[in-house]
Amino acid sequence: MSGIEVITFGCRLNTYESEVMRREAEKAGLERAILVNTCAVTGEAVRQARQAIRRARRENPEARIIVTGCAAQTEKDTFAAMAEVDLVLGNTEKLKAENYRALPDFGVASEEKLRVNDIMSVRETAPQLVDHIDGHVRAFLQVQNGCDHRCTFCIIPYGRGNSRSVPMGAVVEQACHLVEAGYRELVLTGVDATSYGADLPGQPSLGHLAKTLLKQVPDILRLRLSSIDSIEVDRDLLDLIADEPRFMPHLHLSLQHGDDMILKRMKRRHSSADALAFCEQARRLRPEIAFGADMIAGFPTETEEMAENAARHAEACGISQLHVFPYSPRPGTPAARMPQLDRALVKERAARLRATGEKLAQAHLSRMVGSEETVLVEMNGMAHTENFTLAAAPGLRPRSLLRVRVTGHNGRHLIIDPIAA
């Protein structure tokens, strides 16, 4: 191989940071290298990263393999001990060119491979200007990093550090940059995006930031948010949902469960009633809004009734895209010390919750048949509506915004016909 290959796992923030990594590695003069940007959300994500590293070494015996991301931050010694790995970088170190220079020799001791500092000592998130995101027609724009909350199941604060926000002026500058590069849609992303601004002068909220962006960068055609915590939604964000057509009617919610006892044991800050009230309020303000959500199945101490409450909650909230994670104990988290369920039971409950999600997705697709929508055409012959429903778009020009009529669906995505101008 020649050049730099980046293998990315996990969230949209990782996708964004992978482009920064590629740029910084190229700036450092790195060649014939594979950068693996890992995720630590589940044990399965870590397993997949290790598997990808081994495969990369088999297929590219002469390449340098550099491992970074949240799993590298939280399990640095695990990755350094892998014979296939040449260097392990922390989540802060991966964004700086100097850390891609002077790589250790092949086959050095594991401790010589480590460039991972204490993430909890990081106090600021520097803006990273990204010209493009390879293969994407929408651009991710980092506004925040880290998390101050300590949900009992979550290892991510130890991979990302405490919450810190990108100053508004830098976000506006980056948005202008991306719009000038031709992006029609921007996605504001962060680890805990709705905590944006708490560490900045005047404590501007995420909603205030979004309003400011749309006002100061009028050429933004579509603005989205990545995953949010509904309990932190502010008045400005509700105003955007109600009154701003450029603010897309789709929100991905960090629900995690639908049983109040499990939510307490997770140390979540909302109840099932709080989440349902938000969904109902948002739907009143914007009837076409759609919701995605993350939920965990098989959390420690979960009973059959609690599992059923999770499914009922997803139905009550009208979730159209349900992402189900079988509970995975992460070493060092409080939930890992709680009484665990049998793994077979966890998998079975995850399968049942996914079946609920599939039923909700089918109902959502059916409701959209006959509607007229505006879609953004992707690079792969697909498109997304404003409420982020996937549609087939064969033969349509990538990056174009088109008005279409929904004529049906095939159980996976919408079938559309362009409306003549």
Steps between C-alpha positions, in 0.01 A plus 500: 500500500597866470366805674282496812193287568265584788272239656229663713273345762221658701341842505476797267758683706747222421415537130576871525822445693617236253525771235707713741724197565551439129593863444741516795666171406551624144637827637751294699613327181366159602470246219387138472306519825166376632331711768238315706261734684331278759178512702458388862120509538467120514726201539393398150631830359839431659499143366425624149787748520745228604374280218543783248856561621597135452343495153676825406837351600439180300406697190768772541809346663720801421260775617526683832187447710406779740208444740311781668149600607300432815594132539867589459458765770324269746684175417838627384698205633274251324574654161868565572541130578378404152795403281319647198494852650787746452367796699211583734383862515254653746192694396680833539828385347334366183413856387858633494747450217803473730371171639517339155868584463790287622304177531658226714682219322312186407482249782583729793374435852139590565582789736701668223191498278292716733425869452191527717464779755246556779180601317352644821767770501377640167305823557433630149387368163685678223302559180611271218439639150403221260459572128311183417394165640586227256197329344240715677264761358425641845772644720542432869596802707644437845366739761574312821703213644500298821230449762452612861234238575580156634236258381576171670533301176717747307878498453501794256586780751823311570573490128398859425552689824276765653264717296655788309353715225637654181454880516209629290717716278710200398186297426363779280835524318504126434138506380585774249797294385286189442223686319758657270631148433156408364333318788123540500446353846693533828470275804601639839665223695654434839523237771231678707395771256212636709745593775658745255605836640498434874876563510497808273454868596128577523420127484335498154278196445500260206175657382655847515799374302274350233298823474820701468634273227183523292495879538868567432544236228185543288632262231457200732211319331449224755616476861480186713599393848664172589390311812347719771386465859140620502512610864749772399298642209452876545248758377716603204510145374122468532463824305710353218289185493185709474600782267819437303457304173879466460517314832430139405206320668697205632655447842696201628426456870719344766212312668695191614193338663133545573468363854541756778684268740752403234542866403584577864746212517655631178529840673313666216357846572158450339200281569295319238232767547755776430604342171142434391399859582785633287404283203138609525599867528737481201236323292245771583749765387604310184258219407735350240788457747650152533702356786788259512610363835763288675379238748683237700354150547591270787636757745595342837195426720260547206189284550262378232254776592774763476597371156138526389488855634792589273314371194179677600694823551649484151150454361353784709775739387445400137864416432553438128867394515583297810866414560515212748816411691520176700640604836876453507685532833785749463781448751522782752135607478255462794258291292769239442491431877121458508332155481530401134244323284584185308650596160250284314215687670658836416522402133143371500365823649703704253348298214148565635567871538638510146178332380306785662728746324442326167123520546526872577726558198252326269214711635705816443576405139134427434392836644727681256353342187313763298686795652716753317852539637829676435793258486877543502654247261796302635804365316372140500171533313300561817353817653363629830183697556493794739390266781794273412303218343704305248380495138628331184627757248649309204620726221455821699792739526695478829490813720180622333196610701187379322128515560353150472178308551508184713328224302570206728764316702668160493529450875850652509466835331258728318431483127486849350427681174645845432240774458556696181615856565 
